[in-house]
Amino acid sequence: MRNLATGAVIAGSTLLTPLASYAQTEIEFWHAFTGRLGELVAAQVEDFNASQDDYAVNAAYKGNYSETLNAGIAAFRAGEQPHILMVFEVGTATMMSAEGAVRPVGEVMNASGAEFDADSYIGAVKGYYTNTEGEMLSLPFNSSTPVLWVNRDMLEEAGIDPDVDLTTWQKVGDVLDQLKDAGVDCPLTTAWQSWIHLENLSAYHDVPFATKDNGFGGTDTELVFNGEAQVAHIAQLGEWAQDGKFFYAGRRNEGGANFRGGECALFTESSAGYAGIQAEAEFDFDVRPLPYWEGVGNAPQNTIIGGASLWVMEGHEEEDYEGVAEFMAYLSSTPVQAQWHQDTGYLPITNAAADATRESGFYDENPGTETAVTQMTQNEPTANSKGVRLGSYDQIRGIIDEELEAVWSGDKDAQAALDNAVERGNQLLRRFERAN
């Protein structure tokens, strides 16, 4: 077998066997994937383990994103942390502030001698996981961006041209009217409402979500997503909810089951919905760009990433980190990244993987699968569209979810709900600032 690593650890004795036996260094990897994504991660780990003899990666599911982050924090405090921890993008500020808990991935890769060039990673993805000195802190393993999924069959059954223009929310609104008139019970649904309809909405229209470059400029940041553009968008969604044109299924990806089951015509979700939709949908579907409001801000600017990155935890033997680096190099390699992108809908994290996918003809054979890449890279990110890096952001998202649910139910207007979310969220930001 091809050996990717160097320096095997001698564990046996030639007194016991004619050949020296070697003990593989075990690398613990905690992640948050189930279903098809869990199967694909397991296959990557199996392939890496089979490709060399020195290291054995043990992948373990630790719950959803929030649960996996909390499990990693608890394990570190107990001295039982894994080598590699998957952390969703909103946990980035928390991990950066965890002094002594993490080792920058760039440092790990360079120290091991593994092939590593930070500039080979797609800029819009890499930028989110680098510090102000340009040091890459974690590996952007599964990065996605929101898109619009379209059930073409449902549109056609409602008498709507399935190729109808849906580039703007104004045009989406016209189609929702037609779907409702045709008796469709779920014209539009969404996943991850805060990520798509506030964080990405703000970036896509080049308006601030928070001060200090959305938190990239320091912990003394304040939320400002109660501005005119955000309030207008949430107010419109609230109207559609009251009119039966927008169906709210839940805070995470509960709406995915409704769309995959053929119940909903339009669905705003991660580009990584591709794996499940491709596997389960029994209808013809499209991947379209996320709509924008024509005439608002600088739209369309660029959307921002979601998903997660892989953080290297401190506290292990130095030789273990050579295995971590080898596994990271394997995950970043062009064939692995290109296949991951094509199988899942996640963005290719390297330019070479994107080029390889394009050259293979995959985008031509699967129209729409390049949408996420184009949407992320069509413009150079601005201070408003680089991403959101805020402390305690998982809890802040919970506050946002509560307030948005009050709008969908008709209990609050958009301005009051977003004002309240900003006020409550800023209280958490001040606590985070004091603690860090």
Beta strands, then each sheet from edge to edge (+ up, - down):
strand 1: 9-10
strand 2: 22-23
strand 3: 25-31
strand 4: 55-61
strand 5: 84-88
strand 6: 102-103
strand 7: 139-144
strand 8: 146-151
strand 9: 186-190
strand 10: 246-247
strand 11: 264-270
strand 12: 285-288
strand 13: 306-313
sheet 1: 1+ 2-
sheet 2: 4+ 3+ 5+ 13- 6+
sheet 3: 4+ 3+ 5+ 13- 7+
sheet 4: 10+ 9+ 11+ 8- 12+
end
